[in-house]
Amino acid sequence: MRILVTGSTDGIGLKTAQELQQLGHDVVFHARSEERGQQIQGRPEVLVADFGDLEQVRAMGRSAGAFDVVVHNAGIGGQAERAETKDGIERTFQVNVLAPYILTALMPRPQRLVYLTSGLESVGVANLADLQYKSRVWNGMQCYSDSKLHDVALAFAVARRWPEVYSNAVDPGWIRTKLGGPNATDDLPEGAETQVWLATADGDALVTGKYFKRKTELTPNPAAHDVEFQDGLLRACAELTGVTL
């Protein structure tokens, strides 16, 4: 299978891409810059787009081509201060939510979609009125948690609208990476195993609209299943990006 893994220059994304390669799949990596892409061992095929720049994401979505599987892994953690991108959008929301939304909307539909989330989605707040923390007091970890709830809702919305595509969300766990930090509880291979399984396996992996950790289905934040919230999120993403799912 031909598989794209976003954010695959290091950490969980790199491990996921490498494991998929070892299984014999044609894996395309993604980097936010040419320089980072050139640092990947083996010089694989690499797509380049900085997710902090909407035009770069749109260009990637239009030119990437068709894949059997797309693993939406790229993301940033909680930010100490609220910051906006060059597009005038709060950075966490743009990178973690708008970028995978744009790629989902613009790329040819794959057979399988996997969206990485976090266990912190459980404390995410479904606030369509203030997705970018323009009026709320800034809390970087809460904003991150909200973005991870949004990713689950996006996965479920796609599953509902595209029944021919297997679309699921994965909590990789608290993994010792640059993002997870040295105090994290889980090793890197554990952080990749469920994405690899959903991307390649048959049987129990051929489901849609589910939320997994360690190949086990979990119950997500109830807001993720709320169809009105899903549709409201999609409308907000379309308005901000100019791209309709």
Number of C-alpha atoms within 10 A of each C-alpha: 14 15 24 26 27 26 26 27 24 16 20 29 26 21 20 26 29 20 17 24 15 11 12 11 15 18 24 20 24 28 24 22 14 14 10 15 20 15 12 17 9 7 10 15 15 23 20 22 23 18 25 23 19 23 14 16 25 22 15 21 21 15 12 17 11 14 20 17 24 27 26 28 25 23 23 15 17 16 16 10 9 17 13 15 15 11 14 11 20 19 22 25 24 27 24 26 25 28 27 26 26 24 22 21 18 21 18 15 19 18 14 23 27 25 24 24 28 20 18 18 24 17 14 21 18 21 13 13 11 10 20 22 17 12 9 9 8 15 15 17 15 18 23 24 23 25 32 29 27 28 27 32 31 28 29 26 23 24 21 17 10 13 11 13 20 25 30 31 31 30 24 25 21 19 22 18 17 11 15 16 11 10 10 13 12 15 14 20 15 17 25 26 20 22 34 21 16 27 24 17 11 10 7 10 17 16 15 23 20 20 24 20 20 17 18 11 12 13 11 19 19 11 19 25 18 15 14 11 19 24 14 15 21 22 15 17 21 17 11 15 18 11 17 15 14
